Amino acid sequence: MKYVVSWKYRWNGSAAENEESVRRALAVFANWKPVDGVTYHQMVGRLDGSGGFAVVETDNPIDLTDAPKKFGFFADYEIQPVVELAEAVQAIEEGVSFRESIS
């Protein structure tokens, strides 16, 4: 199953505290690698520097806790299950057909 993982950095300290937090996060990221069984199709950063997004695929959703548990000191995470757009459209069409079948 595919998921979109989004994160926003926590900029809630002083400028000096935020700067130190960035240094620590970069050091942790330099030593991080995805867990086995998780495929990162794409990771992108927001142009405003406030966070980023990743398209991730795994058969074991618990594997998605890896990044939040390792980077939760620095960012807030949201994880949304997603499907290919064609599949989403098909589901919408089925819903419309069902409602139309009811008099």
Beta strands, then each sheet from edge to edge (+ up, - down):
strand 1: 2-9
strand 2: 38-45
strand 3: 51-58
strand 4: 75-82
sheet 1: 2+ 3- 1+ 4-
end
